[in-house]
């Protein structure tokens, strides 16, 4: 199991790390001052800003939220190719990684 906390400062104590390790949970927290630990996420947010958010003013948060959802689900994950994934879309890459569904045996 991998645990990626939303607020990592709450989960970086030695005691927490030991307790997690004892039950087989691997913590995923980047090191302080190491920006490349989170490079994929940083690249993702930079891409959204460049390709979507910075191109026009957004009159409401709701319209921006809807546009982000449509961008991520309708373009970024399904059709946009990523060099880090061998120039496949995330959906195509994930499909290659997932085992084929089992057929029902009658």
N, C-alpha and C positions, 0 to 999 in steps of 0.2 A: 504494500500500500504506500502511496506517496501522498503526503500532506503538504499542500501549498497554502499557507495562511494568507488572509487578506491583509492583516496588519502584522507583519513579521516581528516587529519589536516585542510583541506580547509572547512570542514563542521562541525566543533565542536564548533563554537561560539554559545553563548546563543541566539543571535538574529536569527541565522539560525534555531536553534532548535525550538524556539517559532514560527517562520513563518511556519515551517514544521508541527508542531502540530496543528496550526490553520486550515490547509487544510487537516488534517487527515493522514499525512505521518508520519510513525514511523521510526526514524533513527536507524540504526544498526551499531553502532560503539563500539568497545571494549574499556574497561577502560585501562588507561595507567598503565603499570606494572602488568597487570593481564593476564598472558599467557594462562590461561585456558578459557578465553573468546573466544579464537579462536582455541580451542583444536582440533576440527574436521578437520579444514583446515591444521593445523600444522601436524597432523597425516597423512593426505592425501599426503602432499609434502614429508614427511619423508618416506612414503611407496614407492612413485615413485623413490626417490633417492636410497633406499635400494634394491628394486626389479628390477629396470631397469637401472637407470643412472650410478650407481657406479659399475656395473658389467663389463663394457667394455669402452674403449675410444671411443669417437665419433669424426669422422674425420671432420664433418661439422655441423653447426647449423641446416641446412636443414634436415640432416639424424636424428639428435637427435629430432627435432620437429616432424618428421614423426613417429618415434618410440614412442614418448610420446602419440601422437594422437592414434596410433594403440593400445597401452597399455591401455589407458583410455577407448576408445570406444569398443575395441575388447575383453578386459579382465576385467578391474577394474569395469566398470559399469554393465557389462552383466553377468559375471560368478564369480567374486571374492566375497566371503562371508564376511560380516562385522558384528562384534560382536555388534556394536552400532545399527544395524538394525535387531537384532534377528537372526543373521546368515543367512540373505538373501542377495542377490546381490542388489545394488542400483536399478537396473531395475525391479527386482521382487518386491522390497519394494514399489517402485513408482506405479507399476501396482496395488498393493493391495490398495493403498491410493486413486487412481483415480476412479471416478465413472464410471460405465459401459457405453459404448457408447449407445446412444439412437438409436433405429431402426426407419427407416422412416415409416411413416404411409401413406398408399395409400388412 
